[in-house]
Amino acid sequence: MEKMAHKLDDFIRHALDAQPISGTSLIISLFGDALSHRGGEVWLGSLSLLLEPMGFSDRFVRTSVFRLQKEGWLAVEKIGRRSYYRITERGMNQFRHAESKIYLSEQPEWDGKWDLLLLEGTTKEERNRLKKELSWLGFGQLNSTLMAAPSSAQSDIPALLGELNASDSVIYFRADYPYPRSEQSLKERVSASWSLDQVVKHYHEFIVSFRPLMKLLQNCSEADLTPERSFQLRLLLIHFYRRVVLRDPLLPDALLPAQWEGQVARNLCTNIYQRIDLTATRYVSERCETTIGTLPQPAAAYYRRFGVLHSESGIV
C-alpha cells in the first residue's frame, strides 16, 4: 500500500516538474474545474490551503489572483482582513465556453453544412483580431478573408458576430457540401487550415503523460487515493487536458483522420476523472470558505461533465 502511495506522489511531482506551470493558468484551471459550479467564489486563504501542499507558495497564489483580477477574470471583495475572489461575468462566459469543449463525452454531431464568414469588409487590424477570436471558437482560415466552421446546432452565429462587434462588417453564409468525390481534398484542406498536425502532437503528449496514471489508479486502493492526492491529480489532469483540448477545433468525425488521438485522450481523461472526482470534490468542500461560509453544492450542470458521472447524493 505504501509503495503505491509513493508511486502516486511520484507521478504528481513529475507532472509538476515536467514543464513550467503558469500561476494564472493553474488558478483558472482550479476555478473552472472546482469552483465555477459552486458559486464561483472563494477565500484567498482557501486557495493557498489547496495549492501549498503542491509546492506553490502563498506569494505565488496572491500574485496570480492579483493578475487575474487585473485581467478581468476575477473580482475581489474584502471583509475585514480577508479577501474573497469570485469569477466575473466576463470570466464566467469564458469558463462556460471552455467547459463546453473540455467536458464533452464525444465528438459533436454534424449535418454536413458549413458556416462561412467573409472578412473582406474589415480593416486589417480588425481582421487580425477576428481571426484570432474565431480560431479560438473553432473556425479555420480557408484563405486570407474567409473563415469556416462545420455548422453546429449550438452555434448562434449572428449572436456571436454581435459579441465580436462584427455584425456590420462580416458577411455570414451557410453552405452545403453536396459533392463527395472531393472528400479527400477537403480533408487535406481541413487538416492544413485547422493545423491538425499540431493538435495531434499535443494530444499524443497528453496521452503519454497520463496513461501511466490510469494504470496506477487501476491498481491502487481507496486508502492510497486520499482526498488530497485525488484533488491534486484532478487539478493536474484538467490543467494539462484543458491546454490541449482548447486548441482542438472539435471537428466532426467525418472531417478527421482515422484513429483520431483526440478521442483516445478524451476517453483517458474521462476514465481518470471518474475515478478521482468524488474524493477530490470532498477535499475542496472541506478546505474552501466563501463570504457565506461553506461552498454551495455543485450545480446540476456539474453532473453532466463527460456524460453522466454520478448522482448528486454522492457529494459530501
N, C-alpha and C positions, 0 to 999 in steps of 0.2 A: 504493500500500500504506500509506504513511504517513498519507494522508488518511483512509482507512478506520479506521485505528487511532485517529486523533483523534476520529472520529465515535463510536466505541465508548466512548472515555474521556468524551466529552461526555455520552453517554447515562447513564453511571454517575454522573457529577457531578450531572446534572439530577435523576435519581431520588433521590439522597441529599438534594438541596436542596428537593425538591418539597413535603415536609412533615416536621415534626419526627419523628425516629426515637427511640423509647424504647430505652435500652440493654438493659434486661431483656428486652424483646420481641425485639430483634435477636439477642441471645445465645441465647434459646430457639429462634429460627429456625435458628441455626447448629448448636446441639446436636442439634435434631430432624432436620435435613437431613443434616448431615455426620458426626455422631459417634454418634448413638443406635444405629446398627447396626454400630459399630466399637468396641465395648467401653464407650462412653458416658463415657470418662474422658480428661482432657487436662491438660497442664501449663498454668498460668496464663500463662506467657510465650508459649506457642504461640498462645493466643487473641489476645494483643497483636500477635504477628507477622502473624496473619491480618487483623486489623482496623485496625491503624495505617496501612497504605497507603490505606485508605478514608477517613482523616481522623479516626478515633476514637482518642483518646489512651489511654495506659496507665492513667491515672487513671479514665477513663470505663469501661474494661473492668473494673478492680478494683472500682469502686463497684457496677457492675451484677451481677457474680458474687456479691459480698457480699450484695446484696439477695436474689438468687435462693437463696442458702444460707439466709438468714433466713426466706424464704417456703417452704422445704422442697422446692424443686426440685432443688437441688444439695447435695452433701456435700463437705467438704474433707478432704484428707489432706496433712499436712506431712511432707516428708522433707528434713531439713536446712533450708536456707533457701527451698526450693521448695514451692509449694502446687499440689496437683493436685485438680481438681474433677471429680466424677463425678455422673451422674444418679441420684437416689434412686429407690427402688422406687415411691414415690408419683408421682414425676416421670415415670418410665418408663411407668406406667399411663396418665398423661395424654398422653404422646407417642404411645403406641400408638393411643389413641382418635383423636387428631388426625390421625395418619398414615392411618387408615382412611378419612378424608374427603379429605385433601389429595391423595393419590396414586391416587385412583380413575381408572380409564380410561373409565368410562361410568356413567350413572345406574343405581341399583340396580333389580333386578327386583322385581316386586310381584305378589302373588296376589290382590289386591283386598280383603284383610282388614285390620282396624284393631285396634290396641292402645289400649284406653281405660283411663285411670286416674282414679278418683273420689277427690278430696281432701277430701271433706266432713267426714271424721272427724279432720281435723288442726287444730291450733291455728293462729291467724292467722300467727304467727311461722314455724312450721314450713311452712305452706302457701307463704309467700313464698319461703322457702329452696328448697322443692321445685320451685316454678315456675321459678326461675332455673336450677337444676340440670337440670331436664327440658328446658327450652328449649335449653340447650347440647347436649343429647343428641338434639335433633331433634323434640321434642314441641311441638305448638301448643296454644293455650288456646282451647277451644270455648266455655266460659263460666267463671264465677269459680271453679268447683270441678271442672271436667272438662278433663283434658289428653288429647290424642290423637296418635297417630303411625301412618302406614301400616306394617303388620307387615313385619318383615324376618326372613329366616332366621337372620341373625347376632345378632338381639336375644334375649337371655335375660332377660325382664322380671322374673321372681322374683329372679334373682341381682342385677339392677340395683336393685330395691327394697331388697334386703338391704344393698347397698353404700351406699345413701342413708339407711339406718336408718329405713325407712318400711314394712317388711313388715307390721307390725301395724295401721298407721293408714290405709293406702291400699288401696282395693279395685280389683282388676285384672279387666277384661273383655276378651274377644276378640269382635269384631263383624264381620259381613258387610255388604256394600253391594249388595243384590240389586235395586235399583230405578234403572236407568239414566236414567229420564225426568228425574230431578232433578240430572243431572250438571252442568249449567251453574250451578245454585245451589251445588252442592258446591264447584266450582272457585272461585266468588266467596268462599265462606266460607273455603276454604283460603288464598286469597290474602291475606285480611284477618287470619286467625288466625296465619299464619306471616310476616306483614309482607313479602310477596314484592316489593312495590314498592321497598322499601329495599334488598333483596338485589340486585335488578336494577340499581339505581343504582350500587352498589359494583362489581358485575361490569363494568358499562359503563366506569367509571373505570379499572379494571384493563386492559381491552381497549385503550382509547385510549392508555394509558401504555406498554404493552408491544408493541403491534402494530408500531411503528416499529423495535423491536429485532429482530423476526423478519425484517424486510426487510434490515436491516444484516447479519444473520447469513447470509442467503442470498447476499449479495454479497461477504462478506469471505473472505480466505484463511486457511489454517491458521496462517500466520506472524502475522497480525493477532490471531488468537484465542489469545493467550498463556495459560498456566495461571493467572496472576494475574488477568487480565481474566475468564477463564471462571469462576473461583471467585467473584469479586465480582458478576458478572452472575447466577450461580445463586443466591447468597445473597439478592440483592435480589428476584429473581423469586419465590422461595419465601416470602420475608418478606411481600411485598405480596399474593401469592396466598393465603397462609395466613390473613391477616387478613380476606380476603373469604370464602373457602370455609368457614371455621369458623362464619360467620354463616348459611350455607346449610343448611336442614334436609334437603337432598338428597331431595326428594320424587320419587316415580316420575313418569315422563313423562306418564302418564295424568292427573295432577293439576296439571300445569304449563301455563302459557300457551304458545301456539305460538311458534316461534323463540326458545326459552329461551336467554338470553345466558350462562347458566351453562355450557352445553355448548360454546359458542364460546370462552369463557375457558379451559375445561379443555383444549380442543384446542390453543389458543395456548400455554398453559403447557407442555403435553406436548411440543410441537414444539421449543420453545426449550430445554427441559430436556434432551431427547435430543441436541441439537446440542452442548451445552457440558458435559455431565455427566462424561464420561471425563476430560477435561483438568482440570476442576475437582477431581475426586476425587484425581487425581495430585498436584495442588498441595497439597491437605490432607495427603496422605500424607507429602510432603516436609517440611512445616513443623510437624507435630504430634508431640509426645512424650508418653508416658504413664509411669507408675511402672515399667513393664517394658520401656521403650524405644519402638520404633515402634508406630504404630497397627496393630491387627489388620486383616486383610482384611474387607471388608463381609460381613455375614451374608447367608444366602440370601434372606431377605425383602426385602433392599435391591434385588435384581434384579427384583422383581415390581412395582416402582413404575411407575405408568401403564401397566400391562400388562408385557410382556417388553421390557426396554430393551436389554440387551446381555449377552454371555457374561461369566462371571466371569473368564475368561482375559484380558479386555480391561483389567482394572485393574492398575495398577502400584503 
